[in-house]
């Protein structure tokens, strides 16, 4: 277990930027998403950052539990108000994932890839997940960006059910990492890329996604509201949907779903 996040060091690294201008730090929380929602109800501004050393009920997409061991990961939620329609939330997830992927590749030198819709992988194992939730308060819509990054967890510390599905930056690289530097670098990059997205649109992020996209060696299986889909992921479209090439050669677009397996 590493030392606690040094909030003053983080503030210094952030240098008064828009994201992270206010930091709420707690050793233990149920979920940083829930704390961020509470701050919105209390009148918080965009850019407030919630950090926890551990979560007792951390969550990812589809209400899945997020493994949150104390003192060795990054569990954070950022309050955003980008004035976007709710239908563009998948795009915001991809913008955030692109920002995080770029930063982690730059800092660690690891060959990190993006797995649709919200995961980051190294060596085929998950190191990070992103969750964007909308929150309405007094007639206004806010977005809460939740990010979990497994940073300094040894591989043998993962529970059995995660051993072959998850890893950490430390396990993949053989060294420990400065969590404050990762958080500050990510928030800087995120601010730049969200501004770019709001000014120029989503097309540039399709290019970034293509550059870093996870490419499985064989067809994948997805669960969708319409049933199971099998095929090859080839791109994302202008809305952030996953484009799948089916076995017969036709293409289909997946707006909501989960990659559950590769198929032989």
N, C-alpha and C positions, 0 to 999 in steps of 0.2 A: 504494500500500500504506500502510495506517495503522500507528500505533504498536501495540506489543504490549498485550494486555490487562493492566491494572494490578490485580494481585490484591489488594493492600492497599486500594485504592480500592473494589473490589468487596466486600471484607469489611466495610468501613465502611458501604456502602450496604445490605448485608444485615442488619447490626445484630444478629447472633447468632441469626437465625431458624433454624427447624428444617431447612429445606432450604438447603444451602450452608454448614452449620456447619463443615464441613471441605472445603477446596478442594485438589484436585490439579491443578496446571497444568503443561503440557508444550508445548514449541514444536512438536514433531512427534510424531505417533502413527500407528499403523496405523488404529485406530478407537477412539474414546473408549468405545464399547460394550465392547470387549475389555478395556480397562483397568479399567472398572467391574466386570466379571466377576472379574477378578483380585483386586480389593479385597474383593469378597464372600468369595472363598475364603480371604482372609487375615483375615476377621473384622470387616470394616467395618460401620458402623452405617448405618441409613436416613438419607438426607439428604446423604451424601457426593457431592460434585460433581466431575466430571472435565471439564476444559477443555483444548482443544488449539488452537494457532494454525493448524495445518494437519493434514490426515489423508492418509496415502498409500493407505488402503483404506477410506475412509468408506463406509458403506452405508445404504441405505434399505430400504423394503419390497421383497420378492421378490428380495433380494440385489442390487439395483441399486446402482451406484456413486454416491456423493454427491460432487459437485464441491466441493472444499475448498481454494480458493486461500488462500495464507498471509496473515495479518494483516488480513483484510477481512471475515471471516464469524464466526459463532458456531457452534462445534462442541462440543456438550456432552452429557454423560450424567449422569443423576441416579439414585442408588440409592433404590428405594422398597420398602416392605414394608407394603402397605395391607390385608393379610389379606382378599384377595378370591379367589374361585375363578378359575381360569385362563380359564373361559368368559367372564368379564367384562373380559378384556383389551381388546376393542374399545370398551367403554364408557370405560375409562381413557384410551385414545387420544383419544376425543372430548372428554373433560374437559380433557385437556392442550391439545388444539387450540383449544378454546373460550377457555381462559385466555390462550394466546398471541395469539389473534386480538384479544381485548379489549384487551390491553396494547399491541399494535402499532398498533391503530386509535387508541387514546388518545394514545400518544406521537407518532405521525407524522401523524395526520389523514388517512392514506391510506384509500381504500375497499377494505379487505382482506376477502376472502371465504374460506369454508371449502369445500374440495372433498373429498368422501368418498373414502377413509376418513381421510386423514391429511395432506392438503396445505393450504397457505395460498396464495392467489393474489392478485395485484394486476394490474389491466389484463389479466386472462386469463392471466398468466404466473406461474409458481411462484416464491415467495420463501422457502418453508419447508416442511420435511417432518418428520414425527414418527414415531418407531419405538419401540414398546414390546415388549420381549422378556422372557420369563420365564426365571428361572435358579434351578435347584434346587441346594441345598448343604446337606449333612448333615440331610436330611429336611425342610428348610424351603424355601419358595418365595419368591423375591424377584422384583422387576420392575425392569428397567433402562429408564428413559425416555431415549431419544436424541432430540435436537433439533438440526436444522441450519437456520440462518437466513443467507441471503445479505444482508449488510448494506451494505458500502461498496465493492461491485464496480461499476465502470463498465460500461455495456452493451456497449461495444466490446471489453471484456476477456473476455467469455464465449466459449468455443469455438463453432465454427460449428454443431455439433449441438445447442447449447443456445440459440442466439440468439433463436429464436422461441418457446421453451418456458419460459425462465427470465428473471428480472430480479432486481433488488436494491432494498432500501429507498432507497439513494442514487440509483439510476437512475430510480426512480419519482417521487422527491420533489425531486430537484435539489440535495440537500445531504447531507453525511455525518452519521453518527449515533454516539452514545456507546454502545459495546458493553457497558460495565459497567452503565450505566443500564438497558439493555434486559434484561440477564440478571437483575439484581436485581429489577426490576419484574415480570418473568415469574415468578420463584420466589416472590415475595410473593403474586401472584395465584393461582399454582398451589396453594400451601399453603391458601389460603382456599377455593378451589373443590374441592379434594380433600376437605377437611373437610366442606364442604357436601354433597358427593356421598355420603360415608360416613354422614352423619347423615340426609339427606333422600331419598336415592335418585337415580335417573337422570332423572326426568321433567323437572326444571328445565333440564337440558342439552339436551333435545330442543327446548325453546323457544329457547334460545340458538342452537342450530344453525339452526333455522328463520329466525332473525333475520339471520344472517350467511351463509347457505348460498349457494354459487355456483349461479346459475340460467342454464344455457346457452340460447342462442336457438333451438336446434333439438334434436331427439332425440339421445341419446347411444348409443354402443355400448360394451358392457362385455364383458370376458372373464371367465368364471366356470368353476368346475370342471364345471359341467353344459353348457358351451358358450357361444356368443355370445348376448347379450341386447341388444335395442334398445328404447328407450323414453324416457320422461321422468322424471327424478328428482323426487319430490314431497315426501319427508320421510325421517326415520329413525325406526325403531320403538323399542320399549322396551328392546331388546337392543343397539341401535346399528347394526342392519342398514339398508341403503338400500332404501327403498320405491320401486319403479319402476312407472310406469303404462305398460303395453304398448300397442302400436299398436291392438289390438282393444278396449282399454278396461279389461282386467283388470289387477290389481295382482300383483306378485311381489316377494319379499323376497330381497335379495342379502346373504349373510353373509360371503362371501369372493369378491373379484373386483377388477377394475381397470378404471377408465374409460379407454378407449383412444382414443376419437374421438367427434366429433359426426357425425351422418349427415344427409344432405340429404333 
